[in-house]
Amino acid sequence: FARAVLAEIGGFDPALPVLGDWDFNLRFCARYEVAVVAEHLARYHLRPAGTTGTYANTVVDGAARHAEYRARLVNRWLRRDLAAGRVGLGTLAAMAGDLHALRRRAQLPGRAARAARKRLLRLLMP
């Protein structure tokens, strides 16, 4: 992205110890088109579970922290949506979280999973 974008949409939020990239990328995508570069320019390495401290990925070692800051971001976005009287990023992020949780429950065995699958189908195919 061009440096001018930082002035327009703001940079990475220093108050976010995790998910700052998620917040920035969603704000970026809300205003700009994203193109796919067919060449591999970066590599992301997910270290195995059990790795802690400096060498751990935050998505593995800091799952609770991710959940906390995801909730904070979604709440921030929802408050903005409510103040503006619109359905926006907060609404969509909250719904995505609910659908993700429902999908995970639907993958479990048993009666509760069958109910979750039926509910998920009703939501996706009214």
C-alpha positions in Angstrom: 0.0 0.0 0.0 1.1 3.6 -0.6 2.3 5.6 2.4 -0.6 8.1 1.8 -3.0 5.4 2.8 -1.7 5.6 6.4 -2.7 9.2 6.6 -6.2 8.4 5.2 -7.2 5.3 7.2 -4.7 5.5 10.0 -1.9 3.2 10.8 -1.7 0.2 13.0 -3.4 0.7 16.4 -0.6 0.7 19.1 -3.2 -0.2 21.7 -3.6 -3.6 20.1 -0.9 -6.1 21.2 -2.4 -8.7 18.8 -4.8 -8.4 15.8 -3.5 -5.0 14.8 -2.9 -6.3 11.3 -6.5 -7.6 11.1 -7.9 -4.2 12.1 -5.7 -2.4 9.6 -6.4 -4.8 6.8 -10.2 -4.6 7.3 -10.0 -0.8 7.3 -7.9 -0.9 4.2 -10.2 -3.4 2.3 -13.2 -1.1 3.2 -11.7 1.6 1.0 -9.4 0.0 -1.5 -9.3 -2.9 -4.0 -6.9 -5.7 -3.2 -5.0 -7.4 -6.0 -3.5 -10.8 -5.9 0.2 -11.1 -6.7 0.7 -14.6 -8.2 4.3 -14.7 -6.8 5.1 -15.9 -3.3 6.7 -12.8 -1.6 6.4 -13.9 2.0 6.3 -17.0 4.1 4.2 -17.5 7.3 5.5 -20.2 9.6 3.1 -21.6 12.2 5.2 -23.0 15.0 3.8 -26.1 16.7 1.6 -26.1 19.8 3.7 -26.2 22.9 6.1 -23.5 21.7 5.9 -20.7 24.2 7.4 -17.2 24.8 9.3 -15.3 22.1 9.3 -18.2 19.7 5.5 -18.9 19.8 3.0 -17.6 17.2 0.4 -15.5 19.0 -2.4 -17.5 17.3 -1.1 -20.7 19.1 0.4 -19.4 22.4 -1.9 -16.4 22.8 -5.3 -17.8 21.8 -7.0 -16.3 24.9 -5.4 -12.9 24.1 -6.7 -13.1 20.5 -10.2 -13.9 21.7 -10.1 -11.0 24.1 -8.9 -8.5 21.5 -11.2 -9.8 18.8 -14.1 -9.2 21.2 -12.8 -5.6 21.9 -12.4 -4.9 18.2 -15.9 -6.3 17.3 -17.4 -4.2 20.1 -15.6 -1.1 18.9 -16.9 -1.6 15.4 -20.4 -2.5 16.6 -20.6 0.8 18.7 -19.6 2.7 15.6 -22.3 1.0 13.6 -24.9 1.7 16.2 -23.8 5.4 16.5 -24.1 5.8 12.7 -27.4 3.8 12.5 -26.1 1.4 10.0 -25.1 -2.2 9.4 -21.4 -2.3 9.0 -18.1 -4.0 9.8 -19.1 -4.6 13.5 -22.3 -6.3 12.5 -20.6 -8.4 9.9 -17.7 -9.4 12.2 -20.1 -10.3 15.0 -22.2 -12.4 12.6 -19.1 -14.1 11.2 -18.0 -15.0 14.8 -21.4 -16.5 15.5 -21.4 -18.5 12.3 -17.9 -19.8 13.0 -18.9 -21.0 16.5 -22.1 -22.6 15.1 -20.1 -24.4 12.3 -17.7 -25.7 14.9 -20.5 -27.1 17.0 -22.1 -28.6 13.9 -18.9 -30.6 13.4 -19.2 -32.3 16.8 -20.9 -35.7 17.1 -24.3 -36.1 18.7 -27.7 -34.5 19.1 -26.4 -30.9 19.8 -24.5 -31.0 16.6 -27.5 -32.1 14.6 -29.4 -29.2 16.0 -26.6 -26.8 15.2 -26.4 -28.1 11.6 -30.2 -27.6 11.1 -29.9 -24.0 12.6 -26.9 -23.3 10.3 -28.8 -24.5 7.2 -31.7 -22.3 8.1 -29.4 -19.3 8.5 -27.6 -19.9 5.2 -30.5 -21.1 3.1 -33.7 -19.4 4.2 
